[in-house]
Amino acid sequence: MTQRYEEENEAPPVRVRRALVVDQWPLARWAVSGLLRDAAVVESVTVAASAEAAWRLCQESRPDLVVTDCDLRAPWDGIRLGRRLKSLPTAPLVLVYTERSELSVVIECLRGAADGFVHRSVETPAMVDAVERLVAGRHVWLTSQERPCEEEGWLEADLQHGGMTVREREVLALLLRRFSNDEIADELHLARQTVKNYVSTVLQKLEVSSRRELYGRMWAPASVGS
């Protein structure tokens, strides 16, 4: 089972012709690139095994969509690649497709490293649907929800990423599920004012001014350079 976050209103379609799949494992590159071809959501697909190779290919072929794992030759290489790509004047769409489920990964994607996030536990139709929606101009976030957050690794290491405490991560996980302050208080057995303080701190650390801005990053129309 997965949890989806997406905008409710249709956005203008994004013109996507070329895709680049970045993954350190040959079988994974073959599977994802084949899926994109079979789904006919792009006209051509190239592959790369590292962030460095992907960057060179992006300079040469200017892909409209880049699908990358979070970890490539080194941990977080895909996230760093995404940030580098999104800083370009004509930035491609970036989709992080990974088995990592730590909240820190989602945080970095929300902070601008990617336009979408898909956990590798999703079924094939869900992955195709996610790519189609991204190409259609919609951010998509599919996170693994097969087990409770505490059991699936959302609150595991890498606390340096995002600089959040465990409790702040718990609050953020519920914010991403669109829980109200009252619902968060009931879920975590906290006072309402305490939750309000945590929410304010979490939003500040995410560098957003309000829930609306946070959700806007998740559901606002995706864009690609032309």
C-alpha positions, -999 to +999 in steps of 0.1 A: +000+000+000+013+035-007+003+070+002+000+096-025+003+133-023-006+152-055-023+184-065-060+184-071-062+207-101-050+198-135-019+217-148-009+224-184+009+194-198+047+194-198+065+186-231+087+156-224+106+138-252+138+126-237+144+108-204+175+097-186+175+069-160+203+070-135+209+039-113+241+021-103+226-014-110+223-025-146+191-045-141+174-016-124+184+007-153+171-018-178+138-023-160+130+014-155+141+025-190+121-004-205+091+007-184+093+042-197+095+030-233+067+006-230+044+032-214+052+055-242+054+086-219+087+097-236+101+093-270+137+082-261+155+069-230+192+069-222+209+055-190+237+063-167+253+045-138+267+075-118+259+111-111+290+122-130+280+102-161+244+115-158+256+151-156+277+147-188+247+132-206+225+160-194+249+185-209+249+166-242+213+155-247+193+178-225+168+153-212+134+166-202+130+140-174+156+124-151+147+094-130+174+087-104+180+067-073+188+085-041+221+066-037+244+060-067+281+054-065+280+072-031+251+078-006+229+108-016+246+112-050+211+112-066+199+139-043+229+160-051+225+154-088+188+165-085+198+198-068+224+204-095+200+197-123+172+219-107+196+248-105+200+249-143+182+276-163+164+250-183+160+223-156+146+189-164+119+172-143+135+151-116+119+120-101+136+102-072+129+065-074+144+047-044+141+020-018+151+046+009+123+055+032+139+079+056+120+111+061+153+129+055+152+118+018+116+132+014+127+164+031+155+170+006+132+163-023+107+188-009+135+213-005+141+214-043+161+183-052+132+167-071+097+172-085+085+138-074+093+108-052+084+072-057+093+044-034+104+011-050+078-009-032+050+005-055+035-017-081+043-012-118+010+005-127+016+030-099+050+038-112+037+044-147+009+065-133+034+086-113+055+093-144+025+101-165+012+126-138+047+142-135+049+146-173+014+160-173+026+188-150+018+174-115+041+167-086+036+131-073+048+117-040+044+079-034+059+067-001+059+032+013+031+028+038+032-009+043+041-006+079+038+021+106+063+050+101+084+040+132+089+005+118+097+013+082+127+035+089+113+070+086+128+079+119+161+062+115+196+078+112+207+108+092+192+132+117+217+158+104+197+161+072+171+186+080+184+191+115+152+177+131+147+158+163+129+125+164+098+142+177+099+169+149+101+141+124+071+124+139+052+157+135+064+162+099+054+126+090+018+135+102+019+169+085+027+151+052-005+131+057-024+163+062-032+158+099-045+189+117-029+201+149-056+185+169-052+152+151-014+154+156-020+161+193-043+131+196-019+108+177+012+117+196-005+124+230+008+160+232-008+192+243-023+213+215+001+242+221+031+219+221+020+206+187+016+242+175+051+249+186+065+218+169+047+226+136+061+261+136+096+247+142+093+220+115+081+245+089+109+269+098+135+241+093+119+232+060+123+269+050+086+273+044+063+299+060+031+279+063+014+246+057+000+261+025+035+267+012+046+232+022+016+216+004+021+240-025+056+226-030+041+191-031+011+198-053+020+229-073+024+223-111+058+208-120+078+227-145+105+219-170+128+241-190+121+246-227 
